Amino acid sequence: MTAPDTKSIFISLKWKLLIAVMVMLTILGGILGGFTFRQLINQQSYQLASQQNKLAQNLQSSISLTVDQSLLAAQQIALMVNDGDRDGAKFDVGKYQEMLDKRWPDIQLYWELRTIHLMSLSGEVLAHAGNRVDIEDRQWFESSSVSIEPHWRIVCHRECVIQVLVPNLLQGEPHLLFLESGLTDILARFRVNGSFELAVLGPRIVHPVGRNYWARELYSISNKRTSLPSLQKIADNFSWDQIATKGGIYEVNGEYSAIWIFPLAEEANSPAILVINNISDWQAILNEFQESMLGTLLFALVLSGCLVILVAWAPVVSLSRHANLLPLLAEHDFETLKKLSPKSSSLIVDEVDLINTATHQLAERLQNLELEVDEYTCELKRLAMLDTLTGLPNKAMLMHELKKTIACVGRIHDQVALMYLDLDEFKRINDTLGHTQGDELLKIVATRLNNSVRAMDTVFRQGGDEFLILLRGIRSDQDVRKVIHKIFASLQQPVVLGNHKLIVTTSIGVAYCKSMNVRAEELIKYADLAMYQAKDAGRSNYRVFTEEMLHKANNRLMIEQDIGAAIAEKQLSLFLQPIVALPDSKLKGFEALIRWFHPELGLIMPGDFIPDIEHSEAIIRVGNYVLEEAGAILSRLRKQGWEDLYMAVNLSAKHYMDPGLIPLVQHILSKYDLPPESLLLEVTEESVIEQVDLALSAMKSLKRLGVRIAIDDFGTGYSSLSYLKQLPFDVLKIDRCFTAGVLEGGADTHIVTTVIDLAHNLGRTVVAEGIETPQQCDFLADAKCELAQGYLFSKPLEEEKVFGILNQIDRDRVWPVETAPQLGKLGS
């Protein structure tokens, strides 16, 4: 038999079967034995509960019987007294006492009384025989209400007795008859079973003296020689409350007893009877049952084990023989297997014979499959490295070839280049024409790319509309540029898809590898970064990877990660640049410009981080923060008496088309009680023209709120007059690139004056940006430009400095002109 793994433990099937049967029998026997044992326990509990209830009933009936006997005795004594006075004379107490003195021995013996007292309703003792009443008895008399029913109680002094107070009518006059007798009859009737041991215990004593049990005095006990040690043991090991509350079975002196407590009155601290019921015989029966069950179970286990070995031995040996044959299948030694296990025919077959037949069938099938696998393996290896749609090598082949090619850099190749291509606007084509036409386009592009590269180069499909081209044996950049130009030229040829004729363009990123230390994954990432730079530059373009691209990508990642903390920790601040009227320089408003005071990098200007987040959700969070802060500053300005000023806030293209902008602006206007026209939202001309329909809808929604809209950086985009006419804006801002050359009399001069006239014809206000000299200011004033801002008036200032200047110009409201303005190229 083939040896199992060294980490495994071999256990024969026969032993597993034996163990399984024994475990099953053990579990079954345990369940049945446990169930039977539980039934015996329940039967025992039921019988004990029945005995306890019966004892409780006996106690109540014994007390009731004693009270009834006292009532009968009172009636007989009353008859004796009434018979002596038949003449109807008034009741004579002296005669009653005389009768008691004369007949007391007979009364005491017949009724088993200890004392008798005749009392008035007020509690005065009129006649008595036997023991006299004490103070406690008198207190009980006084506390007992007079009724036709007898009152009784059990008290313990030198011994425990039952006292009964019976109403009595003597010669037509009501009296009370106090009777006292021992508990002998009650205990005799209560002890229905001679095996029970009884102990009468008095009430709990606060300061017990002498021998006691649970701070209670023992007044009576049955079988004192054997019961007294047991009572002492019970008192030492178990509390009174534990027995009184739960009762149950306790082990005392090696024997099991059921112990119950029966109070002799309803009061909390009353005398009680402790019952000890020895159930050791019953417990012995339970123990014998457990031992017999265990013996029966062991016998069944041994017998079943012998039967399992007898029945399962031969089949298991046959299975072991087959276990030696199975490794031959793994070794593909089919001929040896057939020799060692020849086919046999028999009238009666079992599972082992079926296994033998199945083994032969499996060997034949595996032998045929082995031939088929060899045929398919070569085909699968080829298909695993190819893209199923285009037939180009896929990403797995790319990694393989790229690693192999990089390893040859410096030995076979001076350098290699990896080009990353992404088709422009492919998603729009796919969504418009459908995925089937999109797949057809990818096949055509793959063919054209293959025809555009050199024989030593390889085109790969990364997935989707992304392709990679591995260029080997690159001697100079010119080799790469030739391939790129051939690709652009081939894609310029129209593609016919059904009834549509398309021209496809692509953006290409190029990464060079001049060292074998570069990892394949890094080279792909570098080419990918360059490709995105090419996409940003416009369609049908390419860019070569530089370290600056990687730095910018890392910087962009850092900014996206830190911007959340910047907002939460108030690292972002707003600086204000005044906007003044021309030509008198009176203050009309401010433009809010953001500054980031990074805890590690220091001051970061907006141009260094806004472009990195303008296409992510972070730009919306930053924009919301700026709007909130601008509203707060505008509110503070209005409280200082500058109600006529407005605040201009720049919005990104992503932000002003965000659905959450309108509710936010409404919230800010309401929160700071601002008039809508005091808020001017600026959007760039370029962002508006990129998505005119969406921009128009967003502007209309903002205008419905009453806020004003400005077109910023006008002249830098490619807006047409028809679009400009449709847009509901209020202010047109001329970019500084035009105002800088306004005095030169060239194209900038004519553009500025034309834009001013155009805005006025459309009924819009004009703001000129980047004013740095008084001459520029005078020229724009003559051209009827209404507003201006720039370093001539002030660079962006902190809020505190702005309020300081406002306090100085409070009367004429003319913003002071800077004597030495800084250059506008420092940025806003």
PEMO-V938827 format. One record per residue. N is the residue number from 0. BURIAL is # if it has 24 or more other C-alpha atoms within 12 Angstrom, else .. Layout:
BEGIN
((N/BURIAL) (N/BURIAL))
END
This chain:
BEGIN
((0/.) (1/.) (2/.) (3/.) (4/.) (5/.) (6/.) (7/.) (8/.) (9/.) (10/.) (11/.) (12/.) (13/#) (14/.) (15/.) (16/#) (17/#) (18/.) (19/.) (20/#) (21/#) (22/.) (23/.) (24/#) (25/#) (26/.) (27/.) (28/#) (29/.) (30/.) (31/.) (32/#) (33/.) (34/.) (35/.) (36/#) (37/.) (38/.) (39/.) (40/.) (41/.) (42/.) (43/#) (44/.) (45/.) (46/.) (47/#) (48/.) (49/.) (50/#) (51/#) (52/.) (53/.) (54/#) (55/#) (56/.) (57/#) (58/#) (59/.) (60/.) (61/#) (62/#) (63/#) (64/.) (65/#) (66/#) (67/.) (68/#) (69/#) (70/#) (71/.) (72/#) (73/#) (74/.) (75/.) (76/#) (77/#) (78/.) (79/.) (80/#) (81/#) (82/.) (83/.) (84/.) (85/.) (86/.) (87/.) (88/.) (89/.) (90/#) (91/.) (92/#) (93/.) (94/.) (95/#) (96/#) (97/.) (98/#) (99/#) (100/.) (101/.) (102/.) (103/#) (104/.) (105/.) (106/#) (107/#) (108/.) (109/.) (110/#) (111/#) (112/#) (113/#) (114/#) (115/#) (116/#) (117/#) (118/#) (119/#) (120/#) (121/.) (122/#) (123/.) (124/#) (125/#) (126/#) (127/#) (128/#) (129/#) (130/.) (131/.) (132/#) (133/.) (134/.) (135/.) (136/#) (137/.) (138/.) (139/.) (140/#) (141/.) (142/.) (143/#) (144/.) (145/.) (146/.) (147/.) (148/.) (149/#) (150/#) (151/#) (152/#) (153/#) (154/#) (155/#) (156/.) (157/.) (158/.) (159/#) (160/#) (161/#) (162/#) (163/#) (164/#) (165/#) (166/#) (167/#) (168/#) (169/#) (170/#) (171/.) (172/.) (173/.) (174/#) (175/#) (176/#) (177/#) (178/#) (179/#) (180/#) (181/#) (182/#) (183/#) (184/#) (185/#) (186/#) (187/.) (188/#) (189/#) (190/#) (191/.) (192/.) (193/.) (194/.) (195/#) (196/#) (197/#) (198/#) (199/#) (200/#) (201/#) (202/#) (203/#) (204/.) (205/.) (206/.) (207/.) (208/.) (209/.) (210/.) (211/#) (212/#) (213/#) (214/.) (215/#) (216/#) (217/#) (218/#) (219/#) (220/#) (221/#) (222/.) (223/.) (224/.) (225/.) (226/#) (227/#) (228/.) (229/#) (230/#) (231/.) (232/.) (233/#) (234/#) (235/.) (236/.) (237/#) (238/.) (239/#) (240/.) (241/.) (242/#) (243/.) (244/.) (245/.) (246/#) (247/#) (248/#) (249/#) (250/.) (251/#) (252/.) (253/.) (254/.) (255/.) (256/#) (257/#) (258/#) (259/#) (260/#) (261/#) (262/#) (263/#) (264/#) (265/.) (266/.) (267/.) (268/.) (269/#) (270/#) (271/#) (272/#) (273/#) (274/#) (275/#) (276/#) (277/#) (278/#) (279/.) (280/.) (281/#) (282/#) (283/.) (284/.) (285/#) (286/.) (287/.) (288/.) (289/#) (290/.) (291/.) (292/#) (293/.) (294/.) (295/.) (296/#) (297/.) (298/.) (299/.) (300/#) (301/.) (302/.) (303/#) (304/#) (305/.) (306/.) (307/#) (308/#) (309/.) (310/.) (311/#) (312/.) (313/.) (314/#) (315/#) (316/.) (317/#) (318/#) (319/.) (320/.) (321/#) (322/#) (323/.) (324/#) (325/#) (326/.) (327/#) (328/#) (329/.) (330/.) (331/.) (332/.) (333/#) (334/.) (335/.) (336/#) (337/#) (338/.) (339/.) (340/#) (341/.) (342/.) (343/.) (344/.) (345/.) (346/.) (347/.) (348/.) (349/.) (350/.) (351/#) (352/.) (353/.) (354/#) (355/#) (356/.) (357/.) (358/#) (359/#) (360/.) (361/.) (362/#) (363/.) (364/.) (365/.) (366/.) (367/.) (368/.) (369/.) (370/.) (371/.) (372/.) (373/.) (374/.) (375/.) (376/.) (377/.) (378/.) (379/.) (380/.) (381/.) (382/.) (383/.) (384/#) (385/#) (386/#) (387/.) (388/#) (389/#) (390/.) (391/#) (392/#) (393/#) (394/#) (395/.) (396/#) (397/#) (398/#) (399/.) (400/#) (401/#) (402/#) (403/.) (404/#) (405/#) (406/#) (407/.) (408/#) (409/.) (410/.) (411/.) (412/#) (413/.) (414/#) (415/#) (416/#) (417/#) (418/#) (419/#) (420/#) (421/#) (422/#) (423/#) (424/.) (425/#) (426/.) (427/.) (428/#) (429/.) (430/.) (431/.) (432/.) (433/.) (434/.) (435/.) (436/#) (437/#) (438/#) (439/.) (440/#) (441/#) (442/#) (443/#) (444/#) (445/#) (446/#) (447/#) (448/#) (449/#) (450/.) (451/#) (452/#) (453/.) (454/.) (455/.) (456/#) (457/#) (458/#) (459/#) (460/#) (461/#) (462/#) (463/#) (464/#) (465/#) (466/#) (467/#) (468/#) (469/#) (470/#) (471/#) (472/#) (473/#) (474/.) (475/.) (476/.) (477/.) (478/.) (479/#) (480/#) (481/.) (482/#) (483/#) (484/.) (485/.) (486/#) (487/#) (488/.) (489/#) (490/#) (491/.) (492/.) (493/.) (494/#) (495/.) (496/#) (497/.) (498/.) (499/.) (500/.) (501/#) (502/#) (503/#) (504/#) (505/#) (506/#) (507/#) (508/#) (509/#) (510/#) (511/#) (512/#) (513/#) (514/.) (515/#) (516/.) (517/#) (518/.) (519/#) (520/.) (521/.) (522/#) (523/#) (524/#) (525/#) (526/#) (527/#) (528/#) (529/#) (530/#) (531/#) (532/#) (533/#) (534/#) (535/.) (536/.) (537/.) (538/#) (539/#) (540/#) (541/#) (542/#) (543/#) (544/#) (545/#) (546/.) (547/.) (548/#) (549/#) (550/.) (551/.) (552/#) (553/.) (554/.) (555/#) (556/.) (557/.) (558/#) (559/#) (560/.) (561/#) (562/#) (563/.) (564/.) (565/#) (566/#) (567/.) (568/.) (569/.) (570/#) (571/#) (572/#) (573/#) (574/#) (575/#) (576/#) (577/#) (578/#) (579/#) (580/#) (581/#) (582/#) (583/.) (584/#) (585/#) (586/#) (587/#) (588/#) (589/#) (590/#) (591/#) (592/#) (593/#) (594/#) (595/#) (596/#) (597/.) (598/.) (599/.) (600/.) (601/.) (602/.) (603/#) (604/#) (605/#) (606/.) (607/.) (608/#) (609/#) (610/.) (611/#) (612/#) (613/#) (614/.) (615/#) (616/.) (617/#) (618/#) (619/#) (620/#) (621/#) (622/#) (623/#) (624/#) (625/#) (626/#) (627/#) (628/#) (629/#) (630/#) (631/#) (632/#) (633/#) (634/#) (635/.) (636/#) (637/#) (638/.) (639/.) (640/.) (641/#) (642/.) (643/#) (644/#) (645/#) (646/#) (647/#) (648/#) (649/#) (650/#) (651/#) (652/#) (653/#) (654/#) (655/#) (656/#) (657/#) (658/.) (659/.) (660/#) (661/#) (662/.) (663/#) (664/#) (665/#) (666/.) (667/#) (668/#) (669/.) (670/.) (671/#) (672/.) (673/#) (674/#) (675/#) (676/#) (677/#) (678/#) (679/#) (680/#) (681/#) (682/#) (683/#) (684/#) (685/.) (686/#) (687/#) (688/#) (689/.) (690/.) (691/#) (692/.) (693/.) (694/#) (695/#) (696/.) (697/#) (698/#) (699/#) (700/#) (701/#) (702/#) (703/.) (704/#) (705/#) (706/#) (707/#) (708/#) (709/#) (710/#) (711/#) (712/#) (713/#) (714/#) (715/.) (716/.) (717/.) (718/#) (719/.) (720/.) (721/.) (722/.) (723/#) (724/.) (725/.) (726/#) (727/#) (728/#) (729/#) (730/#) (731/#) (732/#) (733/#) (734/#) (735/#) (736/#) (737/#) (738/#) (739/#) (740/#) (741/#) (742/#) (743/.) (744/.) (745/.) (746/.) (747/.) (748/#) (749/.) (750/#) (751/#) (752/#) (753/.) (754/#) (755/#) (756/.) (757/#) (758/#) (759/.) (760/.) (761/.) (762/.) (763/#) (764/#) (765/#) (766/#) (767/#) (768/#) (769/#) (770/#) (771/#) (772/#) (773/#) (774/.) (775/#) (776/#) (777/#) (778/#) (779/#) (780/#) (781/.) (782/#) (783/#) (784/#) (785/#) (786/#) (787/#) (788/#) (789/#) (790/#) (791/#) (792/#) (793/#) (794/#) (795/#) (796/#) (797/#) (798/#) (799/.) (800/.) (801/#) (802/#) (803/.) (804/#) (805/#) (806/.) (807/.) (808/.) (809/.) (810/.) (811/.) (812/#) (813/#) (814/#) (815/#) (816/#) (817/.) (818/.) (819/.) (820/.) (821/.) (822/.) (823/#) (824/.) (825/.) (826/.) (827/#))
END
